[in-house]
Amino acid sequence: MSAALAAGSASAQNTEGGLFQIVKPAANVNLGKSELGKKLYFDPRLSKSGFISCNSCHNLSMGGSDNLPTSIGDKWQQGPINSPTVLNSSMNLAQFWDGRAADLKEQAGGPIANPGEMAFTHTLAIGVIESIPAYAREFKTVFGKDKITIDQVTEAIAEFEKTLVTPNSRFDQWLLGNKEAMTPKELAGLKLFQDSGCVACHNGPALGGNSFQKMGVVAPYKTKGGAEGRSAVTGQEVDRFNFKVPTLRNVELTYPYFHDGAANTLSEAVDVMGRLQLGKNFTKDENTKIVAFLKTLTGDQPLFRLPILPPSSDKTPRPTPFSK
């Protein structure tokens, strides 16, 4: 840990390669794929009902999440787990709470075919896209092929999601040397965040997302949710209740918290994490300072022109959100 960070009020330094790193703007983006992926991200026609899009659960006007304990899927099904933010998700070591998708491209295909989410099939989704002339032309322009595949769909969505980073938070400004970017209270919260051990899991550019950890280290976490964590992927009992550590970037916007959405406020989340993960009972003053620091992690939100989706043709299936 650098001396500047440990001191809390000392001169800020860029911590490239250290405990924290700034969020950088997206680089090496294929603009054609990204623009196509943006349309697909907002297009509800990739769902069986014609009503649910990627943005339904990862709303870019709401911190890249939906602010619900668990998301709403096809036919108003209640999802089994909290919707993680899509913002800065390109920094994750894997996707989904249990890490079952290796990258954004693999993740993008999951919800489309999940019966509890978009409830379609990849084959039917491709059929819908092929029935829309403007999509057919754009896919050919971007990929140079006549045949549209689910691999192209997920590659385009992933390329757009790669752009959804949030640089220039006040914490980033502080790391880059702006001493006035954070208040004494926020710096005191940063010092508590470090000294208490939060940084063992919440570090790196995203302050999380780079490891799997057990929920309930010092004391068991009690939940009504059924998610078992990493063990669902590995089949190993030792991985039960191990979840990907969530990013703390933009955490002020991504309530409620935890994999089951059980903590409604940052204050509640800090209290629970202190007790169950660190064995610490934060005082009200300490809690307030840590929350103040966490709010400095809100960066510039993605800003772009909303895509105008290509119109359906006569052959395109019409939405059926109320079908039984």
Backbone torsions as a table, in degrees:
resi	resn	phi	psi	omega
1	MET	NA	130.0	-177.6
2	SER	-68.6	149.8	-179.9
3	ALA	-62.1	-34.0	-179.2
4	ALA	-63.5	-40.5	-179.8
5	LEU	-73.2	-39.9	-177.9
6	ALA	-63.8	-33.5	-178.7
7	ALA	-72.9	-23.8	176.4
8	GLY	80.3	-51.7	-177.3
9	SER	-104.5	4.2	-178.4
10	ALA	-74.9	172.1	179.8
11	SER	-60.4	130.7	-177.2
12	ALA	-73.5	148.4	177.9
13	GLN	-131.2	151.3	170.9
14	ASN	-69.4	124.4	-174.2
15	THR	-101.2	32.3	179.0
16	GLU	-51.2	123.2	-179.3
17	GLY	85.5	-4.2	-179.1
18	GLY	-102.2	-147.8	-175.5
19	LEU	-66.0	-43.8	178.7
20	PHE	-121.1	150.8	170.8
21	GLN	-134.7	153.7	178.9
22	ILE	-72.3	158.1	170.6
23	VAL	-83.2	127.3	-179.1
24	LYS	-103.6	151.0	174.8
25	PRO	-57.7	152.8	179.9
26	ALA	-61.7	142.1	-179.6
27	ALA	-125.6	159.3	175.7
28	ASN	54.6	46.1	-179.8
29	VAL	-91.0	131.5	173.3
30	ASN	-81.4	107.1	-171.4
31	LEU	-64.1	-37.4	178.9
32	GLY	-63.1	-47.2	179.0
33	LYS	-65.3	-39.7	-178.4
34	SER	-64.5	-43.3	179.3
35	GLU	-65.0	-40.0	175.8
36	LEU	-65.7	-43.6	179.1
37	GLY	-62.6	-33.6	177.6
38	LYS	-63.0	-43.3	177.2
39	LYS	-60.7	-47.2	-177.9
40	LEU	-64.1	-35.9	179.7
41	TYR	-60.9	-37.3	-177.7
42	PHE	-94.2	-1.6	-172.2
43	ASP	-90.0	112.5	-180.0
44	PRO	-73.2	-10.1	-179.3
45	ARG	-71.5	-5.4	173.6
46	LEU	-81.2	-0.4	177.7
47	SER	-108.3	158.3	-180.0
48	LYS	-59.8	-40.1	-177.3
49	SER	-78.9	-18.2	-173.1
50	GLY	73.4	18.3	-172.8
51	PHE	-122.9	-24.6	-173.6
52	ILE	-107.1	129.0	175.9
53	SER	-118.0	175.2	174.4
54	CYS	-56.8	-38.1	-177.3
55	ASN	-69.5	-15.0	178.8
56	SER	-61.7	-43.5	-178.4
57	CYS	-99.0	-19.4	179.8
58	HIS	-123.4	66.8	-171.3
59	ASN	-73.2	119.5	-176.2
60	LEU	-75.3	-4.6	171.3
61	SER	-94.4	-1.1	-174.7
62	MET	-133.4	41.7	177.8
63	GLY	72.9	17.1	179.3
64	GLY	77.0	16.1	176.7
65	SER	-131.8	-163.7	179.4
66	ASP	-124.0	2.1	177.7
67	ASN	59.3	25.6	174.5
68	LEU	-112.0	150.5	176.4
69	PRO	-55.0	-49.5	172.0
70	THR	-138.1	149.9	-169.7
71	SER	-76.5	163.7	178.3
72	ILE	-99.2	128.6	-179.3
73	GLY	-112.1	-162.9	-177.9
74	ASP	-54.1	137.7	-179.4
75	LYS	56.6	34.4	176.5
76	TRP	60.6	29.8	174.9
77	GLN	-68.5	140.7	175.4
78	GLN	-84.4	125.3	-179.4
79	GLY	-69.6	162.7	-176.3
80	PRO	-87.4	-7.1	-170.8
81	ILE	-154.2	156.9	179.9
82	ASN	-68.2	142.7	-178.8
83	SER	-80.0	113.0	179.9
84	PRO	-72.2	151.7	180.0
85	THR	-64.8	144.2	175.3
86	VAL	-85.7	-15.6	-178.7
87	LEU	-66.4	131.5	-179.5
88	ASN	62.4	16.2	-177.4
89	SER	-68.0	-17.2	176.5
90	SER	-65.7	-15.1	-179.6
91	MET	-87.0	-8.6	-177.0
92	ASN	-70.8	148.6	175.7
93	LEU	-71.5	-22.3	176.6
94	ALA	-161.7	172.9	-176.8
95	GLN	-113.5	157.7	-172.1
96	PHE	74.6	157.6	-179.4
97	TRP	-58.8	-34.3	-178.0
98	ASP	-96.1	2.0	176.1
99	GLY	71.0	24.4	-174.5
100	ARG	-74.1	-15.1	175.3
101	ALA	-109.3	132.5	-174.8
102	ALA	-72.6	-30.6	-175.8
103	ASP	-153.5	-179.4	-177.2
104	LEU	-62.6	-37.0	-179.7
105	LYS	-63.2	-45.7	178.9
106	GLU	-66.3	-37.4	-179.8
107	GLN	-64.3	-38.6	-172.5
108	ALA	-61.4	-27.5	-179.2
109	GLY	-82.8	-17.4	-175.3
110	GLY	-64.6	-55.4	-176.7
111	PRO	-61.0	-32.8	-178.5
112	ILE	-58.3	-42.7	-175.1
113	ALA	-97.6	0.0	-179.3
114	ASN	-78.1	121.2	-177.2
115	PRO	-62.9	-19.6	178.4
116	GLY	-93.3	-3.0	-178.6
117	GLU	-117.6	-97.6	-178.4
118	MET	-87.6	-18.3	166.2
119	ALA	62.0	24.0	177.9
120	PHE	-99.4	-170.5	165.4
121	THR	-122.3	157.8	178.8
122	HIS	-62.3	-37.6	-179.8
123	THR	-63.7	-45.8	179.9
124	LEU	-67.5	-37.2	178.7
125	ALA	-63.0	-41.6	177.6
126	ILE	-64.3	-38.6	177.9
127	GLY	-60.2	-40.0	177.7
128	VAL	-64.1	-46.3	-179.4
129	ILE	-61.9	-42.6	-179.1
130	GLU	-65.0	-24.0	-179.1
131	SER	-80.6	-4.6	-177.3
132	ILE	-107.0	105.3	-172.5
133	PRO	-53.5	-42.2	-177.9
134	ALA	-65.0	-36.3	175.2
135	TYR	-64.9	-44.6	-179.4
136	ALA	-57.3	-43.0	179.4
137	ARG	-66.6	-42.1	-176.9
138	GLU	-68.3	-41.0	177.1
139	PHE	-60.0	-41.8	180.0
140	LYS	-65.7	-39.2	178.4
141	THR	-64.6	-42.9	-174.9
142	VAL	-75.9	-43.7	-173.3
143	PHE	-103.7	-12.6	177.4
144	GLY	71.0	23.7	-179.0
145	LYS	-133.0	150.9	179.5
146	ASP	-77.8	-32.3	-175.2
147	LYS	-91.1	130.0	176.4
148	ILE	-90.9	134.8	180.0
149	THR	-126.6	161.1	177.4
150	ILE	-65.6	-28.3	177.4
151	ASP	-62.2	-39.2	177.1
152	GLN	-68.3	-40.5	179.5
153	VAL	-59.4	-50.6	-177.2
154	THR	-69.7	-32.8	177.5
155	GLU	-65.6	-40.4	179.4
156	ALA	-68.2	-45.0	178.9
157	ILE	-60.7	-43.7	-179.9
158	ALA	-62.3	-37.9	179.9
159	GLU	-65.6	-38.1	175.8
160	PHE	-67.2	-45.0	-178.4
161	GLU	-62.8	-27.5	177.3
162	LYS	-62.4	-25.5	-179.4
163	THR	-81.8	-9.4	-172.2
164	LEU	-86.3	61.5	177.9
165	VAL	-107.2	158.5	-174.0
166	THR	-128.2	78.9	179.6
167	PRO	-76.7	178.0	169.0
168	ASN	68.6	28.1	171.1
169	SER	-67.1	165.1	178.6
170	ARG	-64.5	-31.6	175.8
171	PHE	-64.7	-42.5	176.7
172	ASP	-61.9	-42.1	178.5
173	GLN	-60.7	-39.8	178.0
174	TRP	-65.0	-43.4	178.8
175	LEU	-60.7	-31.4	-179.0
176	LEU	-84.0	1.1	172.1
177	GLY	113.1	1.6	178.8
178	ASN	-83.2	100.2	-175.8
179	LYS	-66.0	-22.2	-177.1
180	GLU	-89.9	-0.6	-174.6
181	ALA	-71.5	-24.9	-179.1
182	MET	-126.6	145.3	-179.8
183	THR	-83.0	162.9	175.8
184	PRO	-55.0	-38.3	178.7
185	LYS	-63.8	-42.0	180.0
186	GLU	-68.5	-37.9	176.6
187	LEU	-67.2	-36.3	174.9
188	ALA	-63.9	-37.0	176.5
189	GLY	-66.1	-38.9	176.1
190	LEU	-61.2	-44.3	179.5
191	LYS	-62.6	-41.8	176.4
192	LEU	-63.3	-40.6	178.6
193	PHE	-58.3	-40.8	179.4
194	GLN	-76.5	-52.0	-173.7
195	ASP	-65.4	-27.8	-177.9
196	SER	-80.3	-16.1	178.4
197	GLY	103.5	3.8	179.0
198	CYS	-58.2	-31.4	-175.3
199	VAL	-70.3	-11.9	178.0
200	ALA	-61.0	-32.1	179.9
201	CYS	-111.5	-32.9	-176.1
202	HIS	-102.4	86.8	-179.4
203	ASN	-143.4	-176.5	-178.6
204	GLY	79.6	-176.4	-177.0
205	PRO	-63.4	-32.8	-178.9
206	ALA	-94.5	-0.4	-172.5
207	LEU	48.4	52.6	-178.8
208	GLY	139.4	-174.3	177.3
209	GLY	78.8	0.4	-174.7
210	ASN	-116.5	15.6	176.0
211	SER	-161.7	164.6	172.4
212	PHE	-107.8	135.3	-178.4
213	GLN	-138.2	153.1	179.2
214	LYS	-74.3	133.8	175.0
215	MET	-86.1	108.6	-176.9
216	GLY	102.1	70.1	-177.4
217	VAL	-84.7	-50.4	-177.2
218	VAL	-83.5	-37.6	178.2
219	ALA	-141.0	150.8	-177.2
220	PRO	-63.3	144.6	174.7
221	TYR	-91.8	123.7	-178.9
222	LYS	-97.2	125.7	-176.9
223	THR	-145.3	153.2	174.3
224	LYS	-91.0	-8.7	-179.5
225	GLY	-72.8	156.6	-176.2
226	GLY	-102.3	0.5	-177.6
227	ALA	-66.7	132.1	-177.6
228	GLU	-101.3	-6.9	176.4
229	GLY	86.5	-151.0	-172.3
230	ARG	-60.6	-25.8	-178.8
231	SER	-62.1	-24.6	177.8
232	ALA	-65.7	-22.3	179.7
233	VAL	-95.7	-46.1	-174.1
234	THR	-86.4	-22.9	-175.3
235	GLY	74.5	7.8	-178.1
236	GLN	-99.4	127.9	-178.7
237	GLU	-61.7	-29.6	-179.6
238	VAL	-63.9	-20.8	-178.8
239	ASP	-92.7	2.4	-179.5
240	ARG	-63.5	131.8	-179.4
241	PHE	69.2	16.9	169.2
242	ASN	-90.7	125.9	-178.9
243	PHE	-126.1	156.7	173.0
244	LYS	-63.7	131.8	178.9
245	VAL	-66.3	123.6	-178.4
246	PRO	-71.4	149.4	172.6
247	THR	-65.2	146.8	173.6
248	LEU	-99.3	-1.5	174.5
249	ARG	-62.4	131.8	179.5
250	ASN	61.5	23.7	-174.5
251	VAL	-62.8	-24.6	176.2
252	GLU	-59.2	-27.0	-174.5
253	LEU	-96.6	-14.1	-165.5
254	THR	-106.8	27.8	175.3
255	TYR	-65.1	158.0	-8.3
256	PRO	-75.4	171.7	-166.7
257	TYR	-112.5	162.9	-178.3
258	PHE	81.1	168.3	-175.8
259	HIS	-64.8	-23.5	179.6
260	ASP	-104.0	3.4	178.9
261	GLY	64.0	28.2	-172.4
262	ALA	-81.5	-21.3	-179.7
263	ALA	-97.4	116.8	-174.6
264	ASN	-80.7	-25.6	-175.1
265	THR	-129.4	161.0	176.0
266	LEU	-63.3	-38.2	179.0
267	SER	-59.5	-44.0	178.9
268	GLU	-65.1	-42.1	-179.1
269	ALA	-63.8	-43.0	178.7
270	VAL	-62.9	-41.2	179.2
271	ASP	-62.3	-47.5	-178.3
272	VAL	-65.6	-45.1	179.4
273	MET	-61.7	-40.2	178.2
274	GLY	-59.5	-48.9	-175.7
275	ARG	-71.4	-46.8	-171.4
276	LEU	-86.2	-29.0	-177.8
277	GLN	-99.7	-31.7	-173.2
278	LEU	-116.6	-12.3	-176.7
279	GLY	70.2	30.1	-178.4
280	LYS	-119.6	135.7	173.8
281	ASN	-102.4	94.9	-178.8
282	PHE	-66.3	137.8	173.5
283	THR	-71.2	168.1	178.8
284	LYS	-60.0	-39.8	-179.7
285	ASP	-66.3	-43.1	179.0
286	GLU	-64.1	-43.4	178.9
287	ASN	-59.0	-44.7	-178.9
288	THR	-62.0	-38.7	179.9
289	LYS	-69.0	-42.0	179.0
290	ILE	-64.6	-43.1	178.0
291	VAL	-60.9	-40.5	178.6
292	ALA	-60.4	-42.5	177.0
293	PHE	-62.9	-45.2	-177.4
294	LEU	-59.2	-31.5	-179.8
295	LYS	-73.0	-13.5	175.3
296	THR	-78.4	-5.5	-176.9
297	LEU	-88.7	1.6	177.3
298	THR	-78.1	118.0	-178.1
299	GLY	-100.3	-174.4	176.0
300	ASP	-66.1	123.6	-178.5
301	GLN	-76.5	151.5	179.4
302	PRO	-54.4	133.3	-177.3
303	LEU	-129.2	117.1	-178.0
304	PHE	-158.4	165.3	176.2
305	ARG	-76.3	130.1	178.5
306	LEU	-60.1	139.1	-179.3
307	PRO	-73.0	143.2	171.2
308	ILE	-93.4	112.8	-174.0
309	LEU	-73.1	141.3	-179.9
310	PRO	-65.0	142.3	-176.8
311	PRO	-69.8	148.2	174.9
312	SER	-66.6	154.1	172.1
313	SER	-95.0	178.2	177.6
314	ASP	-62.6	-22.5	-177.1
315	LYS	-89.3	-10.1	-177.9
316	THR	-75.7	128.3	177.5
317	PRO	-56.6	138.8	178.6
318	ARG	-84.2	154.9	-179.8
319	PRO	-58.5	141.9	177.7
320	THR	-133.4	60.5	-175.0
321	PRO	-67.6	-17.6	-177.1
322	PHE	-109.5	12.9	180.0
323	SER	-69.4	152.1	-178.4
324	LYS	-108.0	NA	NA
